Amino acid sequence: MSESKSIPELNSYEEIAEFWDTHSLADYWNDTEPAEFEISEQVGRHYLIPVDRNLLLRMGQLARSRGVTIETLTNLLLEQRLEEIEAR
């Protein structure tokens, strides 16, 4: 392992991503500290809901055109529609 270096001050997720894309954590290991966190039981949970095939195909096309997953698009659309209904 090489001599320890200091992690620079990074101000955005883009800067962080660019930095770690071109650097090795091994070079900065002595500059790290332990982290404590909890993982929600909801993370990674999936629910099966039957969806009309044609609707799913349309969702897939729209998701691809917007550069998101079908899951993300579905959640966004459901959230928007629920807010509309609840606002009435």
N, C-alpha and C positions, 0 to 999 in steps of 0.2 A: 504494500500500500504506500502511496506517496505521502509527502508531508501534508499536514492538515491545512486547509484553506478556509476562508470565511465566506459564508453564503452572502451574496450581495443583497441590498434592499431592493425588492421587486414590488412594483406598484399595481400590477394587474395580472389576471389569470393568463393572459397572452404572454407577458414577460416571463412569468413562472414557467409556462410550458416551453417557451423557447430556450430558457436557461437549462432546464432539466433534459431537454432533447439533445443538448450538446455537451452535457457534463455528467460525470459519474458520482453517485452518492458516496462511493468509496473514498473519493477525494475530500469529502466534507463530513465524514462520519463523526469526527470529534466536535463538530459544530452543532450536532443535533442533541435533542433532549427527549426523554420519554414523554409520550402523550397518553392521556386517559380519555376514553370515549365509550359510548354505549351504542350498540346497534339495535335499532327498533325492530320489533318482531314483525312489523308490517313490511320491512324491506324485503324485496324479492318474492312477495306473496302474489300469486296469480289466481285469477278467477276465470272460469270458463263460462262464457255467455254465447249462446247460439246467435249467429249473425247471418243474414241473407247473403248468399254468395256474391250476387251482383253488387250489393252494398259494400262488401269487403273488397272487391276488386276496385271499385271507385275510391274507397278509402286509401287503398294501396297506391293508386295513381296520384292522388292528391298529396299524400305523405311524401312520396318520392319527389314530386315537383317542388315541394317546400323544404326538402332536405331534412325531414324528421322521420321518426319511426311511426308505424301505424299506431303503436301504443300511445305515443306522445300526442299524435293528432287526435286520437279517440278521446283521451282524457281532456284535451283542450276543448274539443267540441262539446263534450258532455258537460263540462264545467260552464261553458258559455250558455248553453241551452238551459241548464238548471237555474242559472242566475236570472235569465229572462223570465222563466216560469215563476220563480220565487218573487220577482219584482212586481208581478201582477197583483 
